[in-house]
Amino acid sequence: MSKHAMANEYKILCSEANSMVKMKNGAVTSNGWTKVDGEYNRGSNFKGVLYEKDGQYALCFVGTDRFSAKDWGANAKMALSGDSRQR
């Protein structure tokens, strides 16, 4: 698979990560990757998902939720001190 095709695969995975983190392990994405594991920390609003397809793994993190005060607070703390509960 070309670099551009793989980049598109990863883009799709990351765009679906926010909803996939809430699903059970074994759920399948729209492009055929399987959720292996996910982490959602309500305290810091950290979200990440590990996927697998044909022996390849991809790890996606959900970016800042523009409506989450917790996310913006973590961003500000990282920017000002280099420390955050999301590390």
C-alpha positions as CSV (number, residue, x, y, z in Angstrom):
1,M,0.0,0.0,0.0
2,S,1.4,3.5,-0.9
3,K,2.3,6.0,1.7
4,H,-0.7,8.2,0.7
5,A,-3.1,5.3,1.0
6,M,-1.7,4.4,4.5
7,A,-2.0,8.1,5.5
8,N,-5.6,8.0,4.5
9,E,-6.2,4.8,6.5
10,Y,-4.7,6.5,9.6
11,K,-6.7,9.6,9.1
12,I,-9.9,7.6,9.1
13,L,-8.8,5.7,12.3
14,C,-8.1,8.9,14.1
15,S,-11.3,10.5,13.0
16,E,-13.2,7.6,14.4
17,A,-11.2,7.3,17.7
18,N,-13.5,9.5,19.7
19,S,-16.5,7.2,19.1
20,M,-14.4,3.9,19.1
21,V,-13.0,4.6,22.6
22,K,-16.5,4.1,24.0
23,M,-17.0,0.8,22.1
24,K,-16.0,-2.7,23.2
25,N,-12.8,-4.2,22.2
26,G,-13.3,-6.1,18.9
27,A,-15.4,-3.4,17.3
28,V,-14.5,-2.8,13.7
29,T,-14.0,0.6,12.1
30,S,-15.5,1.7,8.8
31,N,-12.2,0.8,7.0
32,G,-11.8,-2.7,8.6
33,W,-9.5,-2.1,11.5
34,T,-10.3,-3.8,14.8
35,K,-10.2,-2.1,18.2
36,V,-7.7,-3.9,20.4
37,D,-7.9,-1.6,23.4
38,G,-8.8,1.9,24.4
39,E,-8.3,4.3,27.3
40,Y,-10.6,7.0,28.5
41,N,-9.7,8.9,31.7
42,R,-12.7,10.9,32.8
43,G,-10.6,13.0,35.2
44,S,-8.3,14.4,32.5
45,N,-10.4,13.6,29.4
46,F,-7.5,11.7,27.9
47,K,-8.7,9.3,25.1
48,G,-6.6,6.9,23.0
49,V,-7.3,3.8,20.9
50,L,-5.2,0.9,19.7
51,Y,-6.2,-0.8,16.4
52,E,-5.0,-3.8,14.5
53,K,-5.4,-5.0,10.9
54,D,-3.5,-7.8,9.2
55,G,-0.8,-7.8,11.9
56,Q,-0.2,-4.0,11.7
57,Y,-1.0,-1.8,14.7
58,A,-2.0,1.9,14.9
59,L,-2.3,4.0,18.0
60,C,-4.6,7.1,17.8
61,F,-5.1,9.8,20.4
62,V,-8.1,12.0,20.5
63,G,-7.2,15.7,20.3
64,T,-8.6,18.6,22.3
65,D,-12.4,18.6,22.7
66,R,-13.2,22.2,22.0
67,F,-16.1,22.0,24.4
68,S,-14.2,20.5,27.3
69,A,-12.9,22.8,30.1
70,K,-10.8,19.8,31.3
71,D,-9.0,19.6,27.9
72,W,-8.3,23.3,27.7
73,G,-7.1,23.4,31.4
74,A,-4.7,20.5,30.6
75,N,-3.5,22.4,27.5
76,A,-2.9,25.5,29.5
77,K,-1.0,23.6,32.2
78,M,1.2,21.8,29.7
79,A,1.9,25.1,27.9
80,L,2.8,27.0,31.1
81,S,4.5,24.3,33.2
82,G,5.3,21.4,30.8
83,D,3.2,19.1,33.2
84,S,-0.3,17.7,32.9
85,R,-2.3,14.8,34.1
86,Q,-2.6,13.7,30.5
87,R,1.1,12.8,30.2
